[in-house]
Amino acid sequence: MTAITAKLVGELRERSGAGMMDCKKALTETNGDIEAAIEHLRKTGLAKADKKADRVAAEGRVATASDNGKAVLVEVNSETDFAAKNAEFVDFTNAVAQAVLKAGVTEIEAVKAAAIEGFASIEEAAKAKTATIGEKIDVRRAARVENDGPLGVYSHGGKIGVIVALKGGSEELAKGIAMHVAAMNPPYVKAEDVPADFIAREKDIALAAMSDKEKNKPADILDKIISGKINKIVSDVTLVGQPYVLDTNVTVGDALKKEGADVVKVVRLVVGEGIEKIQEDYLAEVQKAMQV
């Protein structure tokens, strides 16, 4: 029999998301076999699914689905990145995205109420996965874009999902710009989208950063210097002004212009965005408890 050490209990606690004493009991009942203990915890998980509601699900995956001018992103959260890479979890998130695409909804309560193969609702399916995977599974949010023109849908390792809708251009260009948005996360699409207060603040900063020699230049020259600085900043924070990640010799705006295209809509979701993550030291927790 393998010794039931704090390290072993901690590993099971981290991998399964189950309670510490449940992990210790499962290891005892399986003679220290961690894989068997995980299976044991999963088999008994249904009785504990609702008890996981207070745990923080801040990892997970952004799943995508698209068809016939419609595309969706759906964020499904888990407690650990380990679970997020589980093939069963990945398949579940893909099924959720397809169900949301079919349902045509984005409001989270409507999303959770939507039907999914094998279950009356996505919420019921998530509870079942909470039991089998062994940690809280939560469908958090969804976004949907419909477009008569090209749609670009891109997932970066399941952690970032992007949809870009274009007027004119091609699917290939839309996909490339979606990849750019995933990588660079521009706050604004075009110069006219940049708020006036942002511009005013940047002008104040630019002026304050100037040397006395620069400030003493004639007003028209001073204005040109400041305008040049502001134009550079605006390019840096707008999608169309940034160097295109697939061809840094041109801007995204240049790539759009070449195909006579324009950006209609951009949506970007990142796993765990806005969720306060709790950093847990499972080993320290277990060692402390086992000393009691």
N, C-alpha and C positions, 0 to 999 in steps of 0.2 A: 504493500500500500504506500502511495506517495504521501509524504508528510504534508499536512494542511498548514502551510506557512502563511504569514501575512502577505508575502509577495504573491503567492498563488491566489489567495482570496482577492487581493487587489486587482490582479490581472482579470479574473473572472468578473469582478465588479465593473471594471472599465469596459470589457468586451460585451457584457450582457446588459448593463444598465440596471441590473436588479439590486435589491437591498443587500447590505453587507452580511447580515445574519442569514438571509436566504442563500447567498453565495456560499457561506461557510457550511450551511446545512447540506446544500447540493453537492459540494465537494466531499463531505463526509459520507453521504449516501452513495457516491460513485467512486469511493476509494481514491479520491484525488485526481481522477481523470477529468481534465478541464473540458474536453470536447463533450464527454458524456454529461458533465454537469450543465453545460450550455443547453444541450438537448433536453435535459430534465427541466431546466428553468423555462424553456420554451413550451414544453408540454403542459406545464402548470401555469402558463402565462395568462390564460383567459381570466382567471380569478383575480389577477393583479392589474389588468389593463387600465381600469379606471383609477387605480391608486397611483398611476404614473402621471396624472394630470398636473401635479405640482412641479414636475421636473422640467428643465429648460431644454427645448428642442431647437438648437441654434445651428446645427450642421444640416446636411441634407443635399438636395439636388434641385436644379431648375430643369424641368423637362419641357420639351418642345413638341408641337404637332402642327401640321399645316396641310391644307388641301383646298384647291379651287379658290384661290384668292383670300383665304382666311388662315390666320396663324394664331397660336396661343403659346404663352409661357405660363408654367405653373410651378410655384415653389412648394416643395414638400420637404418638411424638416424631420430630422432625426436628432438624437442626442449626441451621437458620436460620428466622426468621419468614417470610422470602421464600418458602422452599419450602413452609412450612405453608399459605400462601395460594394455592399452585399448585392449579389445578382438578383436576389428576390426583391430587394428594395428598388433597384434600378427598373426591373420589369414592372413593378407596381406604379412607379412614377410615370413611366411611359403610358401605362393603361389609364392613369388619371388624366394625363394630358389629352389623350384621344377622347376620353369621356367628356372633358370640358369643351373640347373643340366641337363635339357633336351637340352638346347641350346649348352652346351659344351664350353662356353666362360668365360673368367675372366677379360679381359680388360674392364674397366668401361664403355666406350662408347658403346662397343658391348653388355655389360650387359644391359644397359639402352635401347638399341635398340631391345633387344630380345622380342619376343612375349610372352604375358601372357593372360590367359583366361579372356575374356571380353574386352580386349584392344589390340590395334595394337602394343603397346610396354610397357615395364616396366616403362619407363619415363612418358608416358601418364597416366598409372595407379597411379603412385606416385603423379602426379598433382591432380588427382581426390581425392586421400586420403588426400592431403593437404587441399582440400576444405571441405571434410566431417569431418575430425578429428579436423581441426581448427588450425593447425600449420604446419610449413614446414616439409615435409617428403622427405628425400634424400637417394637414394641408393648409398652408398659410395664406396664399394669395395667388391671383391669376391676372393675366393681361391678355387682351385680344386685339388684333388689328385686322381690318378688312380693307382690301384695296383692289381697284380695277387694274392697276398697273403692276409692275414687278414687286415681289416680296422677297426680302432676304432674311432667312432665319438661321441663327448661328448659336451653338452651345459650346462654351469653352470649358471642357472637362466636367461639364455638369454643374459647375460652380457659378458661371455667368451665362445668362441667356439674353439674346438680343433679337429684336425684330426691326427691320428697316423697310419702310414702304416708299416707293419712288413713283413719280409721274414721269413717264418716259424712261429711257435707258433699258437695261437688261436685268434678268435674274442674277446673272453673274456679277454685275456691278453692285446690285443690292446686297448680295451675299458678302462681297468684299468690303462694303461699307459697314455691314453688320460686324464683321471681324474687326474693323478699325474701331468701332464704338466699344466693342468688348475690351480691346486693348487700351484705348486712350481715355475713355469715359469723358468726352467733352461735355461741359455743363450746358452749353447752348448750341443750337444748330447754325444760326446765322447771326451776323452782326446786329441786325435789328431786334434780335431776341435778347440781347444783353441789356440788363436794366440800366436806366439813366443814373441811379445812385451808385452803381458799380463803377461806371465811367467817371463820375464826379470824384469818387473816392480815389481812383487810380490817378486822376489828374493831380489831386492834392499831394499824393505820395510822390509822384514824378517831380513835381515842383519842389517839394521839400528836400528831395534827394539831390537836387542840382547844386553845383558849386556856385559860389558868389559870382564868379566870372561868367558862368552861363546865364545866371539870372539877370546880369547887367546887359545882355545882348538886346538889340532892338526888339520891340514887341512882336513884329511880324516873324522874325527869326525864332524868337522864343516859342511862339505858337506852333511853328513848324516842328520844332524839336519835340515839344510835348505831344503834338498830334502823331508824330512818328512813333513815339514810345507807346501811346495808347493804341494805335493801329496794330502794333506788334502784340500787345497784350490781348486785344480782341481776337486776333488770329489764333493765339495760343488757346483761347477758351471756347472757340467755336469749331464745330465739326467741319464746316466748309473751308475754314482757314488753316487747318492743321495739315502738315505733310502726310500724305496718304501712306498708311503702313505697308501697302502692297507695292508701292512705287514712290519712294520718298523724294523723287525728283519733281513730283507734282503735288499740289494740294488736293484734298478731297473735292474742293470746288472745281478745280481744273478737270478732274476725272469725270465729274458730273457734266460739266460743260461740253466735254468732248463727245458725250453721248446724247446731248440735248436733254438731260434729265434734271429733276429737282427732287429734293427730299420732302415727302409728305408727312411722315411720322417716324419717330424713333422711340422704342421702348427697350429698357435695359433693366434686368433684375439680377441681383447678386444674392447668393445664399446667405442667410443670417443677417442681412442688411437691417440695421435698426434694432436688432435683438441684443439685449445685454447678456453676454455670455458669462457663465460662471466657470471659473477655472478651478477644477477640483484635483487635489492631490490624493488619489485613491489609496496609494500605499501608506501615506502618513495617516490617513483616516483609519485604515484598517489596523495599522500598528497601534495606534492610540486606543482603539476599541478593544483590541485583543489583550491589552495590558490591564484592562479593568477587571 
